[in-house]
Amino acid sequence: MKMMSLGDIVSRLLANLDTRAELKCRHEYDNRENPEPNVIADFFDGEEYKAFKNNDNFQSENDVAIALFNDGFVTTKRGGRLFTMIHVIVISYDPQKRYKNEYLIQLCILPGKKKPASFASYLSVILAEMHYLSTYGMVVSTQQV
């Protein structure tokens, strides 16, 4: 079983000049001119995001918004093998891209006939890393071209 580090994945995205430019969608959306009042066109118009942002979060244009999900799937028609996946959607991408397969991040896939007993232990590690990153951030070194 291998579990991917969210910090490693996000740092690689930010270290790449092209990807870093794609991740500015959140920052540009927050700073758009004349947003329509009382219209929810994207995640960033919602009350939860606004409350999180107003609590001194997302101060840098390079801050990345993510959403964590879990889902189950089977590999056979009879459903004999159930897998539970923990994955991330990078909300900072443009809405036209963020839900496409190549932009989704699978952190781990847990096998089992039902929801694995170890699910909470894997999730707790991911949540602890997310909490650390949101509290302390990270420094990403980039090369100037």
DSSP file (Angstrom, degrees, kcal/mol; ACC not computed):
  #  RESIDUE AA STRUCTURE BP1 BP2  ACC     N-H-->O    O-->H-N    N-H-->O    O-->H-N    TCO  KAPPA ALPHA  PHI   PSI    X-CA   Y-CA   Z-CA
    1    1 A M              0   0    0      0, 0.0     2,-0.4     0, 0.0   109,-0.1   0.000 360.0 360.0 360.0 130.1    0.0    0.0    0.0
    2    2 A K        -     0   0    0    107,-0.2     2,-0.5     2,-0.0   107,-0.3  -0.984 360.0-162.8-123.9 134.0    1.4    3.4   -0.9
    3    3 A M        -     0   0    0     -2,-0.4     2,-0.2   105,-0.1   105,-0.2  -0.964  18.7-132.0-116.2 131.0   -0.1    6.7    0.2
    4    4 A M        -     0   0    0    103,-2.6     2,-0.6    -2,-0.5     3,-0.1  -0.552  17.8-121.1 -83.0 144.0    0.8    9.8   -1.7
    5    5 A S     >  -     0   0    0     -2,-0.2     4,-2.0     1,-0.2     5,-0.1  -0.748  12.3-153.7 -84.5 122.7    1.9   13.0    0.2
    6    6 A L  H  > S+     0   0    0     -2,-0.6     4,-2.8     1,-0.2     5,-0.3   0.885  95.6  54.9 -63.0 -39.7   -0.4   15.9   -0.6
    7    7 A G  H  > S+     0   0    0      1,-0.2     4,-2.4     2,-0.2    -1,-0.2   0.902 107.8  49.1 -61.3 -42.0    2.4   18.3    0.2
    8    8 A D  H  > S+     0   0    0      2,-0.2     4,-1.8     1,-0.2    -1,-0.2   0.914 113.0  47.5 -63.1 -42.8    4.8   16.7   -2.3
    9    9 A I  H  X S+     0   0    0     -4,-2.0     4,-1.9     2,-0.2    -2,-0.2   0.944 114.4  44.7 -65.1 -48.7    2.1   16.7   -5.0
   10   10 A V  H  X S+     0   0    0     -4,-2.8     4,-2.4     1,-0.2     5,-0.2   0.883 111.1  54.1 -65.8 -38.2    1.2   20.3   -4.5
   11   11 A S  H  X S+     0   0    0     -4,-2.4     4,-1.9    -5,-0.3    -1,-0.2   0.880 108.1  50.0 -64.7 -36.2    4.8   21.5   -4.3
   12   12 A R  H  X S+     0   0    0     -4,-1.8     4,-1.0     2,-0.2    -1,-0.2   0.884 110.1  50.7 -68.0 -37.3    5.5   19.8   -7.6
   13   13 A L  H  < S+     0   0    0     -4,-1.9     3,-0.4     1,-0.2     7,-0.3   0.923 113.8  44.4 -63.3 -43.3    2.5   21.5   -9.2
   14   14 A L  H  < S+     0   0    0     -4,-2.4    -2,-0.2     1,-0.2    -1,-0.2   0.796 106.6  59.9 -72.9 -28.8    3.7   24.9   -7.8
   15   15 A A  H  < S+     0   0    0     -4,-1.9     2,-0.5    -5,-0.2   128,-0.4   0.758  89.9  82.5 -71.3 -23.5    7.4   24.3   -8.8
   16   16 A N  S  X S-     0   0    0     -4,-1.0     4,-2.8    -3,-0.4     5,-0.2  -0.728  75.5-146.3 -85.3 124.1    6.3   24.0  -12.5
   17   17 A L  H  > S+     0   0    0     -2,-0.5     4,-1.6     1,-0.2    -1,-0.1   0.882  96.8  46.2 -58.7 -43.2    5.9   27.4  -14.1
   18   18 A D  H  > S+     0   0    0      2,-0.2     4,-1.6     1,-0.2    -1,-0.2   0.927 115.3  45.2 -68.1 -44.9    3.1   26.3  -16.4
   19   19 A T  H  > S+     0   0    0      1,-0.2     4,-1.8     2,-0.2    -2,-0.2   0.897 109.1  56.3 -66.2 -39.9    1.1   24.5  -13.7
   20   20 A R  H  < S+     0   0    0     -4,-2.8    -1,-0.2    -7,-0.3     4,-0.2   0.884 106.2  51.2 -59.5 -38.6    1.6   27.4  -11.2
   21   21 A A  H >< S+     0   0    0     -4,-1.6     3,-1.1    -5,-0.2    -1,-0.2   0.887 108.6  51.5 -65.7 -38.6    0.0   29.8  -13.8
   22   22 A E  H >< S+     0   0    0     -4,-1.6     3,-1.0     1,-0.2    72,-0.3   0.818 103.3  59.8 -65.8 -30.8   -3.0   27.4  -14.1
   23   23 A L  T >< S+     0   0    0     -4,-1.8     3,-0.6     1,-0.2     4,-0.4   0.462  83.5  81.6 -79.3  -0.4   -3.4   27.4  -10.3
   24   24 A K  T <>  +     0   0    0     -3,-1.1     4,-2.8    -4,-0.2     5,-0.3   0.416  60.5  99.2 -83.5   2.7   -3.9   31.1  -10.2
   25   25 A C  H <> S+     0   0    0     -3,-1.0     4,-2.4    67,-0.7    -1,-0.2   0.894  81.8  50.2 -57.0 -42.1   -7.6   30.7  -11.2
   26   26 A R  H <> S+     0   0    0     66,-0.7     4,-2.5    -3,-0.6    -1,-0.2   0.942 112.4  46.2 -62.0 -48.0   -8.7   31.1   -7.5
   27   27 A H  H  > S+     0   0    0     -4,-0.4     4,-1.5    34,-0.3    -2,-0.2   0.914 114.5  46.9 -62.3 -44.4   -6.6   34.2   -7.0
   28   28 A E  H  < S+     0   0    0     -4,-2.8    -1,-0.2     1,-0.2    -2,-0.2   0.868 111.7  51.4 -66.9 -35.7   -7.9   35.8  -10.3
   29   29 A Y  H >< S+     0   0    0     -4,-2.4     3,-1.2    -5,-0.3    -2,-0.2   0.912 109.0  50.6 -66.9 -41.8  -11.5   34.8   -9.4
   30   30 A D  H 3< S+     0   0    0     -4,-2.5    -1,-0.2     1,-0.2    -2,-0.2   0.824 115.6  43.3 -62.8 -31.0  -11.2   36.4   -6.0
   31   31 A N  T 3< S+     0   0    0     -4,-1.5    -1,-0.2    -5,-0.2    -2,-0.2   0.107  83.4 130.8-106.0  20.7   -9.8   39.6   -7.6
   32   32 A R    <   -     0   0    0     -3,-1.2     2,-0.3     1,-0.1    -3,-0.1  -0.336  61.0-107.9 -71.4 156.9  -12.2   40.0  -10.5
   33   33 A E  S    S-     0   0    0      1,-0.2    -1,-0.1    -2,-0.0    -2,-0.0  -0.676  86.4  -3.0 -88.0 140.2  -13.9   43.3  -11.2
   34   34 A N  S    S-     0   0    0     -2,-0.3    -1,-0.2     1,-0.1     2,-0.1   0.895  74.3-162.0  51.5  58.9  -17.6   43.7  -10.5
   35   35 A P        -     0   0    0      0, 0.0    -1,-0.1     0, 0.0     0, 0.0  -0.419  30.0-102.0 -66.2 147.8  -18.7   40.3   -9.4
   36   36 A E    >   -     0   0    0      1,-0.1     3,-1.1    -2,-0.1     2,-0.1  -0.552  39.2-120.7 -71.7 128.1  -22.5   39.8   -9.7
   37   37 A P  T 3  S+     0   0    0      0, 0.0     3,-0.1     0, 0.0    -1,-0.1  -0.414  89.0   8.0 -70.0 144.7  -24.1   40.0   -6.2
   38   38 A N  T 3  S+     0   0    0      1,-0.2     2,-0.5    -2,-0.1    -2,-0.0   0.709  98.3 122.0  60.3  24.8  -26.0   37.0   -4.9
   39   39 A V    <   -     0   0    0     -3,-1.1     2,-0.8     6,-0.0    -1,-0.2  -0.975  49.0-157.6-118.5 126.9  -24.9   34.8   -7.8
   40   40 A I        +     0   0    0     -2,-0.5     3,-0.1     1,-0.2     6,-0.0  -0.865  29.7 152.5-104.2 101.5  -23.0   31.6   -7.1
   41   41 A A        +     0   0    0     -2,-0.8     2,-0.3     1,-0.2    -1,-0.2   0.599  67.2   9.1-101.0 -17.1  -21.1   30.8  -10.3
   42   42 A D  S >  S-     0   0    0     -3,-0.2     3,-2.0     1,-0.0     4,-0.4  -0.942  86.2 -89.2-154.4 170.7  -18.3   28.8   -8.7
   43   43 A F  G >  S+     0   0    0     -2,-0.3     3,-1.6     1,-0.3     6,-0.4   0.830 119.8  64.8 -52.7 -35.8  -17.1   27.3   -5.4
   44   44 A F  G 3  S+     0   0    0      1,-0.3    -1,-0.3    47,-0.1    -4,-0.0   0.562  93.0  60.8 -73.2  -7.9  -15.4   30.6   -4.6
   45   45 A D  G <  S+     0   0    0     -3,-2.0    -1,-0.3     4,-0.1    -2,-0.2   0.564  85.6 105.4 -88.7 -10.9  -18.8   32.4   -4.4
   46   46 A G  S <> S-     0   0    0     -3,-1.6     4,-2.0    -4,-0.4     5,-0.1  -0.260  78.8-121.2 -75.1 158.5  -20.0   30.1   -1.6
   47   47 A E  H  > S+     0   0    0      1,-0.2     4,-2.6     2,-0.2     5,-0.2   0.853 108.7  56.7 -66.9 -37.1  -20.3   31.1    2.1
   48   48 A E  H  > S+     0   0    0      2,-0.2     4,-2.3     1,-0.2    -1,-0.2   0.935 110.2  44.2 -63.0 -45.6  -17.9   28.4    3.3
   49   49 A Y  H  > S+     0   0    0     -6,-0.4     4,-2.9     2,-0.2     5,-0.2   0.931 113.4  50.8 -63.4 -45.1  -15.1   29.6    1.1
   50   50 A K  H  X S+     0   0    0     -4,-2.0     4,-2.5     1,-0.2    -2,-0.2   0.896 111.3  48.0 -61.2 -40.6  -15.7   33.2    1.9
   51   51 A A  H  X S+     0   0    0     -4,-2.6     4,-0.6     2,-0.2    -1,-0.2   0.911 112.8  48.5 -66.0 -41.7  -15.7   32.5    5.7
   52   52 A F  H ><>S+     0   0    0     -4,-2.3     3,-0.8    -5,-0.2     5,-0.7   0.915 114.0  46.5 -63.8 -43.1  -12.4   30.5    5.3
   53   53 A K  H >X5S+     0   0    0     -4,-2.9     4,-0.8     1,-0.2     3,-0.7   0.891 108.3  55.2 -66.9 -39.8  -10.8   33.3    3.3
   54   54 A N  H 3<5S+     0   0    0     -4,-2.5    -1,-0.2     1,-0.3    -2,-0.2   0.585  93.7  72.1 -70.7  -8.9  -12.0   36.0    5.7
   55   55 A N  T <<5S-     0   0    0     -3,-0.8    -1,-0.3    -4,-0.6    -2,-0.1  -0.127 129.6 -88.3 -96.2  35.2  -10.3   34.1    8.5
   56   56 A D  T <45S+     0   0    0     -3,-0.7     2,-0.3     1,-0.2     3,-0.2   0.760  88.9 133.3  64.1  29.8   -6.9   35.2    7.1
   57   57 A N     << +     0   0    0     -4,-0.8    -1,-0.2    -5,-0.7    77,-0.0  -0.746  55.4  30.9-102.5 158.6   -6.6   32.2    4.7
   58   58 A F        +     0   0    0     -2,-0.3    -1,-0.2    -3,-0.1    -2,-0.1   0.966  66.5 149.9  60.0  57.7   -5.5   32.5    1.1
   59   59 A Q        +     0   0    0     -3,-0.2     2,-0.3     3,-0.0    -2,-0.1   0.706  55.3  62.2 -89.1 -22.9   -3.3   35.5    1.5
   60   60 A S  S >  S-     0   0    0      1,-0.1     3,-1.5     0, 0.0   -33,-0.0  -0.764  80.2-129.7-106.0 149.5   -0.9   34.6   -1.3
   61   61 A E  T 3  S+     0   0    0     -2,-0.3   -34,-0.3     1,-0.3   -33,-0.1   0.702 110.9  56.9 -66.5 -17.2   -1.8   34.3   -5.0
   62   62 A N  T 3  S+     0   0    0    -35,-0.1    -1,-0.3     2,-0.1     2,-0.2   0.383  75.5 120.1 -96.2   3.4    0.0   30.9   -4.9
   63   63 A D    <   -     0   0    0     -3,-1.5     2,-0.5   -39,-0.1   -36,-0.2  -0.499  57.6-141.0 -66.5 137.5   -2.2   29.5   -2.1
   64   64 A V        -     0   0    0     -2,-0.2     2,-0.5   -38,-0.1    -6,-0.1  -0.888   5.8-149.2-110.6 127.6   -3.9   26.3   -3.4
   65   65 A A        +     0   0    0     -2,-0.5    27,-1.5   -42,-0.2    26,-1.0  -0.811  23.9 175.8 -93.4 131.3   -7.5   25.4   -2.6
   66   66 A I  E     -A   90   0A   0     -2,-0.5     2,-0.4    24,-0.3    24,-0.2  -0.924  21.6-148.9-132.6 158.9   -8.3   21.7   -2.5
   67   67 A A  E     -A   89   0A   0     22,-2.3    22,-2.6    -2,-0.3     2,-0.4  -0.996  14.8-143.7-128.0 135.9  -11.3   19.5   -1.6
   68   68 A L  E     +A   88   0A   0     -2,-0.4     2,-0.3    20,-0.2    20,-0.2  -0.840  24.4 171.3-104.2 133.7  -10.9   16.0   -0.1
   69   69 A F  E     -A   87   0A   0     18,-3.1    18,-2.5    -2,-0.4     2,-0.4  -0.925  19.8-155.1-134.8 158.1  -13.3   13.2   -1.1
   70   70 A N  E     +A   86   0A   0     -2,-0.3     2,-0.3    16,-0.2    16,-0.2  -0.986  18.7 170.4-131.6 151.1  -13.6    9.5   -0.6
   71   71 A D  E     -A   85   0A   0     14,-2.2    14,-3.6    -2,-0.4     2,-0.3  -0.984  22.5-135.4-153.1 155.5  -15.5    7.1   -2.8
   72   72 A G  E     +A   84   0A   0     -2,-0.3     2,-0.3    12,-0.2    12,-0.2  -0.882  23.3 172.2-115.4 150.4  -16.0    3.4   -3.2
   73   73 A F  E     -A   83   0A   0     10,-2.4    10,-3.0    -2,-0.3     2,-0.3  -0.984  20.6-137.4-151.3 159.3  -15.9    1.3   -6.4
   74   74 A V  E     -A   82   0A   0     -2,-0.3     8,-0.2     8,-0.2     3,-0.0  -0.824   4.6-151.7-116.7 157.7  -16.0   -2.3   -7.5
   75   75 A T  S    S+     0   0    0      6,-1.0     2,-0.3    -2,-0.3     7,-0.1   0.528  77.8  50.9-106.8  -8.8  -13.9   -4.0  -10.2
   76   76 A T  S >  S-     0   0    0      5,-0.3     3,-0.7     1,-0.1     5,-0.1  -0.864  84.2-115.3-125.9 162.1  -16.4   -6.8  -11.2
   77   77 A K  T 3  S+     0   0    0     -2,-0.3    -1,-0.1     1,-0.2    -3,-0.0   0.846 116.7  52.6 -63.6 -34.0  -20.1   -6.9  -12.1
   78   78 A R  T 3  S-     0   0    0      1,-0.0    -1,-0.2    -3,-0.0     0, 0.0   0.651 106.3-129.0 -78.0 -14.9  -20.9   -8.9   -9.0
   79   79 A G    <   +     0   0    0     -3,-0.7    -2,-0.1     2,-0.1     3,-0.1   0.795  56.8 146.7  74.9  27.9  -19.1   -6.4   -6.8
   80   80 A G        +     0   0    0      1,-0.2     2,-0.6     2,-0.0    -1,-0.1   0.802  63.7  50.0 -68.2 -29.4  -17.0   -8.9   -5.0
   81   81 A R  S    S-     0   0    0     -5,-0.1    -6,-1.0    30,-0.0     2,-0.4  -0.937  71.1-169.5-116.6 114.4  -14.1   -6.6   -4.5
   82   82 A L  E     -AB  74 112A   0     30,-1.3    30,-1.6    -2,-0.6     2,-0.4  -0.841   1.0-167.6-101.7 137.0  -14.7   -3.2   -3.1
   83   83 A F  E     -AB  73 111A   0    -10,-3.0   -10,-2.4    -2,-0.4     2,-0.5  -0.961   9.2-150.3-121.3 142.3  -12.1   -0.5   -3.1
   84   84 A T  E     -AB  72 110A   0     26,-3.0    26,-3.7    -2,-0.4     2,-0.4  -0.961  15.0-162.4-113.1 127.9  -12.2    2.8   -1.2
   85   85 A M  E     -AB  71 109A   0    -14,-3.6   -14,-2.2    -2,-0.5     2,-0.5  -0.902  11.7-159.2-113.9 136.6  -10.4    5.7   -2.7
   86   86 A I  E     +AB  70 108A   0     22,-2.6    21,-2.3    -2,-0.4    22,-1.6  -0.972  30.6 165.1-109.6 121.1   -9.3    8.9   -1.0
   87   87 A H  E     -AB  69 106A   0    -18,-2.5   -18,-3.1    -2,-0.5     2,-0.4  -0.899  28.2-135.6-139.8 166.5   -8.8   11.6   -3.6
   88   88 A V  E     -AB  68 105A   0     17,-3.1    17,-2.4    -2,-0.3     2,-0.5  -0.938   2.1-154.9-124.9 139.4   -8.4   15.4   -4.0
   89   89 A I  E     -AB  67 104A   0    -22,-2.6   -22,-2.3    -2,-0.4     2,-1.1  -0.977  21.2-136.9-109.8 126.3   -9.8   17.9   -6.4
   90   90 A V  E >   -A   66   0A   0     13,-0.5     3,-1.4    -2,-0.5   -24,-0.3  -0.718  18.3-171.2 -84.5 101.4   -7.6   21.0   -6.8
   91   91 A I  T 3  S+     0   0    0     -2,-1.1   -25,-0.2   -26,-1.0    -1,-0.2   0.695  75.1  75.8 -69.2 -19.7  -10.3   23.7   -6.7
   92   92 A S  T 3  S+     0   0    0    -27,-1.5   -66,-0.7   -67,-0.1   -67,-0.7   0.670  79.1  90.6 -68.9 -15.6   -7.7   26.3   -7.7
   93   93 A Y  S <  S-     0   0    0     -3,-1.4   -70,-0.1   -28,-0.2   -71,-0.0  -0.401  98.6 -83.9 -73.0 158.2   -7.8   25.0  -11.3
   94   94 A D    >>  -     0   0    0    -72,-0.3     4,-2.5     1,-0.1     3,-2.3  -0.350  40.4-117.8 -56.4 140.1  -10.2   26.5  -13.8
   95   95 A P  T 34 S+     0   0    0      0, 0.0     4,-0.5     0, 0.0    -1,-0.1   0.765 114.3  61.7 -57.2 -25.6  -13.7   24.9  -13.4
   96   96 A Q  T 34 S+     0   0    0      1,-0.1    -2,-0.1     2,-0.1    -3,-0.0   0.683 118.0  27.8 -72.7 -16.8  -13.4   23.6  -17.0
   97   97 A K  T X4 S+     0   0    0     -3,-2.3     3,-2.4     2,-0.1     6,-0.3   0.747  99.0  80.3-109.6 -35.9  -10.3   21.6  -16.0
   98   98 A R  T 3< S+     0   0    0     -4,-2.5    -8,-0.3     1,-0.3    -2,-0.1   0.679  95.9  46.0 -59.1 -23.5  -10.6   20.7  -12.3
   99   99 A Y  T 3  S+     0   0    0     -4,-0.5    -1,-0.3   -10,-0.1     2,-0.2   0.391  86.5 108.5-100.8   3.3  -12.9   17.7  -12.7
  100  100 A K  S X> S-     0   0    0     -3,-2.4     3,-2.1     1,-0.1     4,-0.7  -0.544  80.3-115.2 -79.4 147.7  -11.1   16.1  -15.6
  101  101 A N  G >4 S+     0   0    0      1,-0.3     3,-1.2     2,-0.2    -1,-0.1   0.843 112.5  58.2 -51.4 -41.9   -9.3   12.8  -14.8
  102  102 A E  G 34 S+     0   0    0      1,-0.3    -1,-0.3     3,-0.0    -4,-0.1   0.649 108.7  47.0 -69.1 -11.9   -5.8   14.2  -15.5
  103  103 A Y  G <4 S+     0   0    0     -3,-2.1   -13,-0.5    -6,-0.3    -1,-0.3   0.487  91.8  96.0-104.9  -6.3   -6.3   16.9  -12.9
  104  104 A L  E <<  -B   89   0A   0     -3,-1.2     2,-0.5    -4,-0.7   -15,-0.2  -0.581  63.8-145.3 -84.6 148.9   -7.7   14.7  -10.1
  105  105 A I  E     -B   88   0A   0    -17,-2.4   -17,-3.1    -2,-0.2     2,-0.7  -0.957   4.2-157.8-120.9 117.1   -5.3   13.4   -7.5
  106  106 A Q  E     -B   87   0A   0     -2,-0.5   -19,-0.2   -19,-0.2     3,-0.1  -0.837   9.5-177.8 -91.9 118.5   -5.7    9.9   -5.9
  107  107 A L  E     -     0   0A   0    -21,-2.3  -103,-2.6    -2,-0.7     2,-0.3   0.863  65.1 -15.6 -85.4 -38.3   -4.0    9.8   -2.6
  108  108 A C  E     -B   86   0A   0    -22,-1.6   -22,-2.6  -105,-0.2     2,-0.4  -0.976  48.8-148.0-162.5 154.1   -4.7    6.2   -1.8
  109  109 A I  E     -B   85   0A   0   -107,-0.3   -24,-0.2    -2,-0.3  -107,-0.2  -0.992  18.0-159.5-126.4 121.3   -6.8    3.2   -2.7
  110  110 A L  E     -B   84   0A   0    -26,-3.7   -26,-3.0    -2,-0.4     2,-0.1  -0.890   8.7-146.0-106.0 122.4   -7.8    0.8    0.0
  111  111 A P  E     +B   83   0A   0      0, 0.0     2,-0.2     0, 0.0   -28,-0.2  -0.491  38.0 118.3 -83.7 156.6   -8.9   -2.7   -0.9
  112  112 A G  E     -B   82   0A   0    -30,-1.6   -30,-1.3    -2,-0.1     3,-0.0  -0.811  68.8-102.0 162.6 162.7  -11.5   -4.7    1.0
  113  113 A K  S    S+     0   0    0     -2,-0.2     2,-0.3   -32,-0.2   -30,-0.1   0.737 108.4   4.0 -76.6 -22.2  -14.8   -6.5    0.8
  114  114 A K  S    S-     0   0    0    -32,-0.2   -30,-0.1    -3,-0.1     3,-0.1  -0.826 118.9 -41.7-143.8-176.5  -16.4   -3.5    2.7
  115  115 A K  S    S-     0   0    0     -2,-0.3    -2,-0.1     1,-0.1   -32,-0.0  -0.326  76.6-111.7 -53.9 122.4  -15.2   -0.2    3.9
  116  116 A P    >   -     0   0    0      0, 0.0     3,-1.7     0, 0.0     4,-0.3  -0.245   8.6-133.2 -64.9 143.9  -11.7   -1.0    5.4
  117  117 A A  T >  S+     0   0    0      1,-0.3     3,-0.5     2,-0.1     4,-0.3   0.778 107.1  60.0 -63.7 -26.0  -11.2   -0.8    9.1
  118  118 A S  T 3> S+     0   0    0      1,-0.2     4,-2.0     2,-0.1     3,-0.3   0.436  75.1 100.1 -82.9   1.3   -8.0    1.1    8.5
  119  119 A F  H <> S+     0   0    0     -3,-1.7     4,-2.8     1,-0.2     5,-0.2   0.913  80.4  50.3 -54.2 -47.5   -9.8    3.9    6.6
  120  120 A A  H <> S+     0   0    0     -3,-0.5     4,-2.4    -4,-0.3    -1,-0.2   0.859 108.3  52.7 -62.4 -36.0   -9.8    6.2    9.6
  121  121 A S  H  > S+     0   0    0     -3,-0.3     4,-1.3    -4,-0.3    -1,-0.2   0.900 112.6  44.1 -69.9 -38.4   -6.1    5.7   10.2
  122  122 A Y  H  X S+     0   0    0     -4,-2.0     4,-1.8     2,-0.2    -2,-0.2   0.928 114.8  49.2 -67.8 -44.2   -5.3    6.6    6.5
  123  123 A L  H  X S+     0   0    0     -4,-2.8     4,-2.9    -5,-0.2     5,-0.2   0.878 106.3  56.5 -63.2 -38.0   -7.7    9.6    6.6
  124  124 A S  H  X S+     0   0    0     -4,-2.4     4,-2.1    -5,-0.2    -1,-0.2   0.867 106.1  50.5 -64.3 -35.0   -6.2   10.9    9.9
  125  125 A V  H  X S+     0   0    0     -4,-1.3     4,-2.0    -3,-0.2    -1,-0.2   0.920 112.8  46.4 -66.9 -43.2   -2.7   11.0    8.3
  126  126 A I  H  X S+     0   0    0     -4,-1.8     4,-2.5     2,-0.2    -2,-0.2   0.923 113.2  48.6 -65.1 -44.9   -4.1   13.0    5.3
  127  127 A L  H  X S+     0   0    0     -4,-2.9     4,-2.5     1,-0.2    -1,-0.2   0.874 109.6  52.8 -64.1 -37.1   -6.1   15.3    7.5
  128  128 A A  H  X S+     0   0    0     -4,-2.1     4,-2.4    -5,-0.2    -1,-0.2   0.908 110.6  47.3 -64.7 -41.2   -3.0   15.9    9.7
  129  129 A E  H  X S+     0   0    0     -4,-2.0     4,-2.8     2,-0.2    -2,-0.2   0.917 111.9  50.1 -66.2 -42.0   -0.9   16.8    6.7
  130  130 A M  H  X S+     0   0    0     -4,-2.5     4,-2.5     2,-0.2    -2,-0.2   0.911 111.3  49.2 -61.2 -42.4   -3.7   19.1    5.4
  131  131 A H  H  X S+     0   0    0     -4,-2.5     4,-1.8     2,-0.2     5,-0.2   0.924 111.8  48.6 -63.1 -44.2   -3.9   20.9    8.8
  132  132 A Y  H  X>S+     0   0    0     -4,-2.4     4,-3.3     1,-0.2     5,-0.6   0.939 113.3  47.0 -60.9 -47.7   -0.1   21.3    8.9
  133  133 A L  H  X5S+     0   0    0     -4,-2.8     4,-1.5     1,-0.2    -2,-0.2   0.888 113.5  47.7 -63.8 -39.4    0.0   22.7    5.3
  134  134 A S  H  <5S+     0   0    0     -4,-2.5    -1,-0.2    -5,-0.2    -2,-0.2   0.785 119.2  40.6 -73.4 -25.0   -2.9   25.1    6.0
  135  135 A T  H  <5S+     0   0    0     -4,-1.8    -2,-0.2    -5,-0.2    -3,-0.2   0.907 134.2  15.2 -85.7 -47.1   -1.4   26.3    9.3
  136  136 A Y  H  <5S-     0   0    0     -4,-3.3    -3,-0.2    -5,-0.2    -2,-0.2   0.618  88.3-156.7-107.5 -16.6    2.3   26.5    8.4
  137  137 A G     << -     0   0    0     -4,-1.5     2,-0.3    -5,-0.6    -1,-0.2  -0.235  18.9-101.5  69.6-163.5    2.4   26.5    4.6
  138  138 A M        -     0   0    0     -5,-0.0     2,-0.5     2,-0.0    -1,-0.0  -0.984  14.4-120.3-155.8 157.8    5.5   25.4    2.6
  139  139 A V        -     0   0    0     -2,-0.3     2,-0.5     2,-0.0  -128,-0.0  -0.906  25.4-164.8-103.9 126.7    8.3   26.9    0.7
  140  140 A V        -     0   0    0     -2,-0.5     2,-0.4  -126,-0.1    -2,-0.0  -0.957   9.4-146.6-115.8 120.3    8.6   25.8   -2.9
  141  141 A S        -     0   0    0     -2,-0.5     2,-0.3     2,-0.0    -2,-0.0  -0.700  19.7-172.5 -85.4 134.2   11.9   26.5   -4.7
  142  142 A T        -     0   0    0     -2,-0.4     2,-0.4  -126,-0.0  -126,-0.1  -0.909  21.8-122.2-125.4 154.1   11.5   27.3   -8.4
  143  143 A Q        -     0   0    0   -128,-0.4     2,-0.4    -2,-0.3  -126,-0.1  -0.804  23.5-130.8 -95.3 136.0   14.0   27.8  -11.2
  144  144 A Q              0   0    0     -2,-0.4     0, 0.0     1,-0.1     0, 0.0  -0.704 360.0 360.0 -83.1 133.9   14.0   31.1  -13.1
  145  145 A V              0   0    0     -2,-0.4    -1,-0.1     0, 0.0    -2,-0.0   0.409 360.0 360.0 -98.9 360.0   14.0   30.6  -16.8
